[in-house]
């Protein structure tokens, strides 16, 4: 069993839809949770960074962490074609210069 | 801020040759840099962690004699793939972390290595 599981998709939705992306994990020691966006042949770009459980909102993006269920989510409101990318969840046991464990990534396409 | 660059962005080499990839933090000093590889449609797998002035720490299964990492300064780390073979073809991505900034890693744009 992988430490972090993420449905690879692909996921295709119409423009303007609310997108829900999810990851589950098995290591209860994870404390830091991140979502990265990666365009084709580019490096990952940090979207959201959350410590422990709870919600965090940034513009059209909302990250949720439920440590009791070992489940994290990223919601994208009013999705745009420019949001089409691969979304990677990542986690670490501690902050700072710590090893990140990534999910497989979900390929998302927003159709105009 | 927090820009990380990689050079080259793409390299094609013959089997048996060595290739060097550079990772630079452009506007901050990176105490720690990480090297990842990513196969098509797969996630990033950590290869090694390097701290400035110290030997790199390699993940299990990564050959340290094949993937040489040097972190000679706070803004530059290099990955050298020695005696490259076609199975080494991959997307190599570095990330950098600084103790003085946000508590997360910033990624470079990646280097596509193709070994013929």
HADDOCK unambig.tbl for C-alpha pairs under 7 A between the chains (distance, minus, plus):
assign (segid A and resid 42 and name CA) (segid B and resid 109 and name CA) 4.87 0.50 0.50
assign (segid A and resid 42 and name CA) (segid B and resid 110 and name CA) 6.05 0.50 0.50
assign (segid A and resid 43 and name CA) (segid B and resid 93 and name CA) 6.63 0.50 0.50
assign (segid A and resid 43 and name CA) (segid B and resid 107 and name CA) 5.89 0.50 0.50
assign (segid A and resid 43 and name CA) (segid B and resid 108 and name CA) 5.49 0.50 0.50
assign (segid A and resid 43 and name CA) (segid B and resid 109 and name CA) 4.00 0.50 0.50
assign (segid A and resid 43 and name CA) (segid B and resid 110 and name CA) 5.36 0.50 0.50
assign (segid A and resid 44 and name CA) (segid B and resid 107 and name CA) 6.00 0.50 0.50
assign (segid A and resid 45 and name CA) (segid B and resid 107 and name CA) 6.85 0.50 0.50
assign (segid A and resid 95 and name CA) (segid B and resid 103 and name CA) 6.21 0.50 0.50
assign (segid A and resid 96 and name CA) (segid B and resid 103 and name CA) 5.26 0.50 0.50
assign (segid A and resid 96 and name CA) (segid B and resid 104 and name CA) 6.33 0.50 0.50
assign (segid A and resid 97 and name CA) (segid B and resid 32 and name CA) 6.43 0.50 0.50
assign (segid A and resid 97 and name CA) (segid B and resid 97 and name CA) 6.04 0.50 0.50
assign (segid A and resid 102 and name CA) (segid B and resid 43 and name CA) 6.41 0.50 0.50
assign (segid A and resid 102 and name CA) (segid B and resid 44 and name CA) 6.36 0.50 0.50
assign (segid A and resid 103 and name CA) (segid B and resid 43 and name CA) 6.29 0.50 0.50
assign (segid A and resid 104 and name CA) (segid B and resid 42 and name CA) 5.60 0.50 0.50
assign (segid A and resid 104 and name CA) (segid B and resid 43 and name CA) 4.43 0.50 0.50
assign (segid A and resid 105 and name CA) (segid B and resid 43 and name CA) 6.14 0.50 0.50
